[in-house]
Amino acid sequence: MSIAQVRFPRGRQFALTWGIPEHFGGMTAAMLHRSRAFVREGDTSLSVLTLDDRPDYTELEWRLRAEGQLTDRMRLLNIWDWMREHGVRPKAGTHARAEPLAPQDGDDVRMRDGVVVCRMRNGGTDDASADRFRDDGSLLMTDRAHDGRRSVVFYDTSGKPVRSWKSVWAVYRYWLDALTEGKRSFLIVDSKTAARFVHTYRRDNVVTMHLLHGSHRRAGGSAKLRASRKDSIEHADGYDALVALTERQRQDLRDDGVSAHAIFAIPNGREATPTVPSAAHKRGRGIMLASLTKRKRVDHAIRAIARVRERGFDVTLDVHGDGPERERLQTLIAELGVADAVSLLPFDAHAAARFADADFSLLSSTAEGQPLVLVEAMAYGCIPISYDIQYGPADMIAHGRNGFLADDGDIESLVRGILAEQSLPAEQVARMRRRATLHSQRYADTVVCRRWARAMEIALERKRTRHAGDVSAFVRMRKSIGRTKRRVQRVTGLDR
């Protein structure tokens, strides 16, 4: 039995996201990493929850375990697969049966072992339908939306309707209640899509914490809210805590008048990486880990490399990632004549190890929450060169000391950063690599998990306080003394 390095408050641990993409990075990778760290550092168990209709979760779970993404004492639970296995509690009353959808061209159909497990049909605004089935083909659930009204009906194995809800969010809340069983629980919500319903999920026994993986503001320094974040931010008081990845974003949330009960700044963590000698890094070799989307602005990095080469510096760039911009970027590489210097490589779950022999890394996104790739690069001693965007780079990079910051969106400024790094003498580059590696230690899993544990304690305490209005001051004082005593015991080890 392992000894916990971190003392989380007593309670069940859950991480909620919308789904697990086939090739994931960013938010999903960070969520799974944090979950593994909780289990390892806190000697606890944790369930990863998903809400999508992916039909192959059984195979996916085995694959994630084989890759080390899921470890012992971690479970992967999907709401619809869980309902196929466990069913729901019947509820007295009349539940109107809906006829299953007759197959049509254009339906979104999900199959498992030759059996349809989900059929979805989008009939336009406020008019959508879905049927879900068990593995034996029997009807599990019908979901109908029409003219602003919704009806979700669950059927037993005989086809009898036994429970209904007026929204799919109510189904989600039912599931969470079934999983938490009235026990104290901590629910970290990573997905902004899933977060839209969680602010309506208020239970005395569940502490809800929404982690913002991206900027809540529009790109370009605007103070206006992103459309995708607007709902969560405007209903921030529905969560017990908001968590930003950087102190800068935490302060911006406060400046924007966010009314969350508590706002914390907790960065993404990382596992220990081997120390890499400075000589292992090949001068001029650049690396970039990014999905090939417009938001990542990979074309800026390619243009910057082309300009640096025009000025006589033999630099190269390997871009690891997939996405819809691949063809356009490949055309740009050909037009700029840098096909021998810039390579678009496929997504690789272990690409971060390439930081070990790369000279510098580039980040050219429009916005981030906290770019974990910067931490990974610095941990290996790969010098980061990044646009100064919201959020993250300025919190990690001390310009000219452990990396370089470039003006947001200014390709020529990015060029100057690369030129500055390439012009440094060897001994100065070695010092910069050491500083980068040292700074990355602030993001070690043990350090980050302790910050999470403290945030959970504070959020739990504030939740208790908000629900203590009908309790006498004397009773509240006795409970407070008891909680303080237990914290002291955890710190000193007297409760072991």
SULDA-V309186 format. One record per residue. RES is the residue in one small letter. PSI is psi as a letter, one per 20 degrees, with the letter a starting at -180 (999 if undefined). BURIAL is + if it has 16 or more other ideal C-beta (glycine too) atoms within 10 Angstrom, else -. Layout:
res = (RES	RES)
psi = (PSI	PSI)
burial = (BURIAL	BURIAL)
//
This chain:
res = (m	s	i	a	q	v	r	f	p	r	g	r	q	f	a	l	t	w	g	i	p	e	h	f	g	g	m	t	a	a	m	l	h	r	s	r	a	f	v	r	e	g	d	t	s	l	s	v	l	t	l	d	d	r	p	d	y	t	e	l	e	w	r	l	r	a	e	g	q	l	t	d	r	m	r	l	l	n	i	w	d	w	m	r	e	h	g	v	r	p	k	a	g	t	h	a	r	a	e	p	l	a	p	q	d	g	d	d	v	r	m	r	d	g	v	v	v	c	r	m	r	n	g	g	t	d	d	a	s	a	d	r	f	r	d	d	g	s	l	l	m	t	d	r	a	h	d	g	r	r	s	v	v	f	y	d	t	s	g	k	p	v	r	s	w	k	s	v	w	a	v	y	r	y	w	l	d	a	l	t	e	g	k	r	s	f	l	i	v	d	s	k	t	a	a	r	f	v	h	t	y	r	r	d	n	v	v	t	m	h	l	l	h	g	s	h	r	r	a	g	g	s	a	k	l	r	a	s	r	k	d	s	i	e	h	a	d	g	y	d	a	l	v	a	l	t	e	r	q	r	q	d	l	r	d	d	g	v	s	a	h	a	i	f	a	i	p	n	g	r	e	a	t	p	t	v	p	s	a	a	h	k	r	g	r	g	i	m	l	a	s	l	t	k	r	k	r	v	d	h	a	i	r	a	i	a	r	v	r	e	r	g	f	d	v	t	l	d	v	h	g	d	g	p	e	r	e	r	l	q	t	l	i	a	e	l	g	v	a	d	a	v	s	l	l	p	f	d	a	h	a	a	a	r	f	a	d	a	d	f	s	l	l	s	s	t	a	e	g	q	p	l	v	l	v	e	a	m	a	y	g	c	i	p	i	s	y	d	i	q	y	g	p	a	d	m	i	a	h	g	r	n	g	f	l	a	d	d	g	d	i	e	s	l	v	r	g	i	l	a	e	q	s	l	p	a	e	q	v	a	r	m	r	r	r	a	t	l	h	s	q	r	y	a	d	t	v	v	c	r	r	w	a	r	a	m	e	i	a	l	e	r	k	r	t	r	h	a	g	d	v	s	a	f	v	r	m	r	k	s	i	g	r	t	k	r	r	v	q	r	v	t	g	l	d	r)
psi = (p	q	p	p	i	p	n	q	q	p	r	q	p	q	p	p	r	g	r	o	r	g	o	q	b	c	g	g	g	h	g	h	g	g	g	h	g	g	g	g	h	j	l	a	q	q	p	p	p	q	j	a	k	p	i	k	h	g	h	g	g	g	g	h	g	h	i	j	h	p	r	q	j	p	q	o	p	p	g	h	h	g	h	h	g	i	a	r	p	q	p	q	a	p	o	p	q	p	p	q	p	p	p	q	p	i	q	o	p	p	q	o	l	j	p	p	i	p	p	q	p	o	j	a	p	k	n	q	q	q	p	q	q	r	h	j	i	q	p	g	q	q	o	p	p	p	l	i	q	q	o	p	p	q	q	r	i	i	j	p	p	i	q	q	q	j	q	h	h	h	g	g	h	g	g	h	h	h	h	h	k	j	q	p	q	p	o	p	o	h	p	h	g	h	h	h	h	h	i	i	n	o	q	h	i	p	o	p	o	o	p	o	i	r	p	i	q	q	r	j	j	q	i	q	q	q	h	i	i	g	g	g	g	i	k	h	i	i	q	h	q	q	p	q	i	q	h	g	h	g	h	h	g	g	h	j	k	p	k	q	h	q	p	q	o	o	r	q	r	q	r	q	q	q	p	p	q	h	i	i	p	o	p	i	o	q	q	p	o	q	q	m	r	h	h	i	l	h	h	g	g	g	h	g	g	g	h	g	h	h	j	j	p	m	q	r	p	p	o	o	r	r	r	i	j	g	g	g	h	h	g	g	g	g	h	i	k	k	h	i	h	p	p	o	q	r	p	o	h	k	h	h	i	i	h	h	j	q	g	q	q	q	p	k	r	h	q	r	g	o	o	h	h	g	g	g	g	h	h	i	j	p	p	p	o	q	q	n	r	p	r	g	g	h	h	h	p	o	p	i	g	j	a	p	p	q	p	p	i	o	h	h	h	h	g	h	g	g	g	g	g	h	i	q	q	g	h	h	g	g	g	h	g	g	h	g	g	g	h	h	i	i	j	q	g	g	g	g	h	h	h	g	g	g	h	g	g	g	g	g	g	h	g	g	g	h	j	j	h	j	p	q	h	g	g	h	g	g	h	g	g	g	h	g	g	h	g	g	h	g	g	i	j	i	j	999)
burial = (-	-	-	+	-	+	+	+	+	-	+	+	+	+	+	+	+	+	+	+	-	-	-	+	+	+	+	+	-	+	+	+	+	+	+	+	+	+	+	+	+	+	+	+	-	+	+	+	+	+	+	+	+	+	+	-	+	-	-	+	+	-	-	+	-	-	-	-	+	+	-	-	-	+	-	+	+	+	+	+	+	+	+	+	-	-	+	+	-	-	-	-	-	-	+	-	-	+	-	-	-	-	-	-	-	-	+	-	-	+	-	+	-	-	-	+	+	+	+	+	+	-	-	-	-	-	-	-	+	+	+	+	+	+	-	-	-	-	+	+	+	+	+	+	+	-	-	-	-	+	+	+	+	+	+	-	-	-	-	-	+	+	+	+	+	-	+	+	+	-	+	+	+	+	+	+	-	-	+	+	-	-	-	-	+	+	+	+	+	+	+	+	+	+	+	-	+	+	+	-	+	-	-	-	-	+	+	+	+	+	+	+	+	+	+	+	+	+	-	-	-	-	-	-	+	+	-	-	+	-	-	+	+	-	+	+	-	+	+	+	+	+	+	+	+	+	-	+	+	+	-	+	+	-	-	-	-	+	-	+	+	+	+	+	+	+	+	+	+	+	-	-	+	-	-	+	-	-	-	-	+	-	-	+	+	+	+	+	+	+	+	+	-	-	-	+	+	+	+	+	+	+	+	+	+	+	+	+	+	-	-	-	+	-	+	+	+	+	+	+	+	+	+	-	+	-	-	-	+	-	-	+	+	-	-	+	-	+	-	-	+	+	-	+	-	-	+	-	-	-	+	+	-	+	+	+	-	+	+	+	+	+	+	+	+	+	+	+	+	+	+	+	+	+	+	+	+	+	+	+	+	+	+	+	+	+	+	+	+	+	+	+	+	-	+	+	+	-	-	-	-	+	+	+	+	+	-	+	+	-	+	-	+	+	+	+	+	+	+	-	+	+	-	-	-	-	-	-	+	+	-	+	+	-	+	+	+	-	+	+	-	-	+	+	+	-	-	+	+	+	+	+	+	+	+	+	+	+	+	+	-	-	+	+	-	-	-	-	-	-	-	-	-	-	-	-	-	-	-	-	-	-	-	-	-	-	-	-	-	+	-	-	-	-	-	-)
//
